[in-house]
Amino acid sequence: MLNHDQIKQLINAYEDPFSGINLGDSHTKITAQSEGSSLNVSVTLGYPAKGHQAQMVSDLTKLLQEKANADSVAVTVDWRVIKHKVQQGLKGLTGVKNIIAVASGKGGVGKSTTSVNLALALAAEGANIGILDADIYGPSQPRMLGKSQKPESEDGKSIKPVESYGLQSMSIGYLIDEEEPMVWRGPMVTQALQQLLNDTKWDNLDYLVIDLPPGTGDIQLTLSQNVPVSGAVIVTTPQDISLLDARKGLKMFEKVNVPVMGIIENMSTHICSQCGHEEHIFGQGGGQTMAEQYDVDLLSSLPLDIRIRENADNGEPTVAIDPEGDIAKAYRLIATRVAARLAMQGKDYASAFPNVVVQND
């Protein structure tokens, strides 16, 4: 039978068919115990994988049965999400392990819809998830999550996130009337967002998804410099005009040293609700071309489907109300790929050290 180091090498070389990443690249923890000709292996992933946990157990069991020369093989697969490093000079957020920023260079590409469904997909994969609606001028998450109540405060200093579909959420939309315009200048918007982020009592989140406002101006740049982000996702459509602005968003994250986990091409094709005909009404292959140009992953190409819009408008995001549908499965695949790529990033060692205080007697 193979020794423990050889078994670990074998498992590390296994490629997760859903994320496309070797387990060794995502800092997977592997323990192997043998007794006689029996082998027990425990695999702890760095990212949630509830949707294909059973498939991975089956694949790894078969692999070890063929290669390890053991009469009996037992494999368990679990996960543990850790804190990953953020921009230099920033400290992580209390109650939050990782922040994933979802951005687009322009509005109208479905970024907010993608954000909420990505958050729900991460939760479906087994993670503790929150979502922050950072679009102060046009908050949409309360409508998409079907919530309108005011957040509660137990101590008069912090506020409790609003829960919906298992997500912890916060938005300026919970604090104002839905039709009230926010006639604030940039510094006020930035300050308000910082308060929403830091004064919310996030409870043990593996990931906080931030639905950033569209654009790459002063507000977006200030946020990307001051919010401790572990990774970013860019949402675009195949249309050339959308891709031009999406490139600006990607470059903005490069300037502030935030790794981009990949690109989501939204509205890739239109599917007719009457006949099922599929058509590339916004162009074709734009997301793939951009991904290749900047050496990042194309996480998925999502269709322009009337169900996604209707569900969001009704406060019932697609991943929540149709978890076994094809659209939900597409979002869960994106979630797995984003989380697995984030697991490849360095650990946040700074948070492991206590603050040192020097006092003079």
ChimeraX attribute file (.defattr): number of C-alpha atoms within 10 A of each C-alpha:
attribute: neighborCount
match mode: 1-to-1
recipient: residues
	/A:1	15
	/A:2	15
	/A:3	11
	/A:4	17
	/A:5	12
	/A:6	13
	/A:7	19
	/A:8	19
	/A:9	13
	/A:10	18
	/A:11	20
	/A:12	20
	/A:13	13
	/A:14	17
	/A:15	15
	/A:16	17
	/A:17	11
	/A:18	17
	/A:19	19
	/A:20	13
	/A:21	18
	/A:22	17
	/A:23	26
	/A:24	19
	/A:25	15
	/A:26	20
	/A:27	19
	/A:28	20
	/A:29	17
	/A:30	20
	/A:31	13
	/A:32	16
	/A:33	12
	/A:34	16
	/A:35	9
	/A:36	9
	/A:37	12
	/A:38	14
	/A:39	23
	/A:40	15
	/A:41	21
	/A:42	16
	/A:43	22
	/A:44	18
	/A:45	21
	/A:46	22
	/A:47	29
	/A:48	26
	/A:49	28
	/A:50	19
	/A:51	17
	/A:52	17
	/A:53	16
	/A:54	12
	/A:55	15
	/A:56	21
	/A:57	18
	/A:58	14
	/A:59	15
	/A:60	21
	/A:61	18
	/A:62	14
	/A:63	15
	/A:64	21
	/A:65	16
	/A:66	10
	/A:67	13
	/A:68	20
	/A:69	14
	/A:70	17
	/A:71	11
	/A:72	16
	/A:73	19
	/A:74	17
	/A:75	18
	/A:76	16
	/A:77	19
	/A:78	16
	/A:79	18
	/A:80	13
	/A:81	20
	/A:82	15
	/A:83	23
	/A:84	22
	/A:85	24
	/A:86	24
	/A:87	19
	/A:88	11
	/A:89	9
	/A:90	14
	/A:91	16
	/A:92	21
	/A:93	17
	/A:94	14
	/A:95	15
	/A:96	19
	/A:97	21
	/A:98	26
	/A:99	26
	/A:100	25
	/A:101	27
	/A:102	25
	/A:103	28
	/A:104	31
	/A:105	27
	/A:106	22
	/A:107	15
	/A:108	12
	/A:109	20
	/A:110	19
	/A:111	25
	/A:112	28
	/A:113	20
	/A:114	20
	/A:115	25
	/A:116	30
	/A:117	25
	/A:118	25
	/A:119	28
	/A:120	31
	/A:121	27
	/A:122	30
	/A:123	24
	/A:124	22
	/A:125	21
	/A:126	16
	/A:127	22
	/A:128	23
	/A:129	25
	/A:130	30
	/A:131	29
	/A:132	26
	/A:133	26
	/A:134	30
	/A:135	21
	/A:136	21
	/A:137	15
	/A:138	17
	/A:139	21
	/A:140	22
	/A:141	28
	/A:142	21
	/A:143	17
	/A:144	21
	/A:145	23
	/A:146	16
	/A:147	16
	/A:148	16
	/A:149	11
	/A:150	15
	/A:151	17
	/A:152	12
	/A:153	13
	/A:154	8
	/A:155	7
	/A:156	7
	/A:157	8
	/A:158	16
	/A:159	19
	/A:160	18
	/A:161	25
	/A:162	23
	/A:163	15
	/A:164	17
	/A:165	14
	/A:166	15
	/A:167	21
	/A:168	22
	/A:169	27
	/A:170	26
	/A:171	24
	/A:172	24
	/A:173	24
	/A:174	20
	/A:175	12
	/A:176	13
	/A:177	10
	/A:178	15
	/A:179	8
	/A:180	10
	/A:181	11
	/A:182	13
	/A:183	10
	/A:184	12
	/A:185	9
	/A:186	14
	/A:187	12
	/A:188	13
	/A:189	18
	/A:190	20
	/A:191	12
	/A:192	15
	/A:193	22
	/A:194	16
	/A:195	12
	/A:196	20
	/A:197	20
	/A:198	14
	/A:199	15
	/A:200	23
	/A:201	17
	/A:202	22
	/A:203	15
	/A:204	14
	/A:205	20
	/A:206	24
	/A:207	25
	/A:208	28
	/A:209	28
	/A:210	27
	/A:211	26
	/A:212	22
	/A:213	24
	/A:214	24
	/A:215	18
	/A:216	22
	/A:217	13
	/A:218	12
	/A:219	19
	/A:220	22
	/A:221	16
	/A:222	15
	/A:223	17
	/A:224	22
	/A:225	19
	/A:226	15
	/A:227	21
	/A:228	22
	/A:229	29
	/A:230	28
	/A:231	27
	/A:232	25
	/A:233	24
	/A:234	23
	/A:235	28
	/A:236	33
	/A:237	29
	/A:238	26
	/A:239	20
	/A:240	15
	/A:241	12
	/A:242	21
	/A:243	22
	/A:244	14
	/A:245	19
	/A:246	26
	/A:247	18
	/A:248	16
	/A:249	25
	/A:250	25
	/A:251	16
	/A:252	19
	/A:253	24
	/A:254	12
	/A:255	11
	/A:256	16
	/A:257	17
	/A:258	24
	/A:259	20
	/A:260	24
	/A:261	24
	/A:262	24
	/A:263	29
	/A:264	27
	/A:265	27
	/A:266	21
	/A:267	22
	/A:268	27
	/A:269	22
	/A:270	18
	/A:271	18
	/A:272	13
	/A:273	11
	/A:274	6
	/A:275	7
	/A:276	9
	/A:277	10
	/A:278	14
	/A:279	15
	/A:280	16
	/A:281	14
	/A:282	18
	/A:283	15
	/A:284	17
	/A:285	15
	/A:286	18
	/A:287	29
	/A:288	19
	/A:289	14
	/A:290	20
	/A:291	17
	/A:292	11
	/A:293	10
	/A:294	13
	/A:295	10
	/A:296	16
	/A:297	19
	/A:298	20
	/A:299	26
	/A:300	19
	/A:301	21
	/A:302	19
	/A:303	19
	/A:304	22
	/A:305	16
	/A:306	12
	/A:307	13
	/A:308	20
	/A:309	16
	/A:310	14
	/A:311	19
	/A:312	21
	/A:313	16
	/A:314	12
	/A:315	17
	/A:316	20
	/A:317	26
	/A:318	25
	/A:319	27
	/A:320	20
	/A:321	13
	/A:322	14
	/A:323	17
	/A:324	11
	/A:325	11
	/A:326	12
	/A:327	19
	/A:328	23
	/A:329	16
	/A:330	18
	/A:331	24
	/A:332	27
	/A:333	22
	/A:334	26
	/A:335	27
	/A:336	26
	/A:337	25
	/A:338	25
	/A:339	24
	/A:340	27
	/A:341	23
	/A:342	25
	/A:343	23
	/A:344	18
	/A:345	19
	/A:346	14
	/A:347	16
	/A:348	17
	/A:349	10
	/A:350	16
	/A:351	15
	/A:352	9
	/A:353	7
	/A:354	7
	/A:355	8
	/A:356	6
	/A:357	5
	/A:358	6
	/A:359	5
	/A:360	3
	/A:361	3
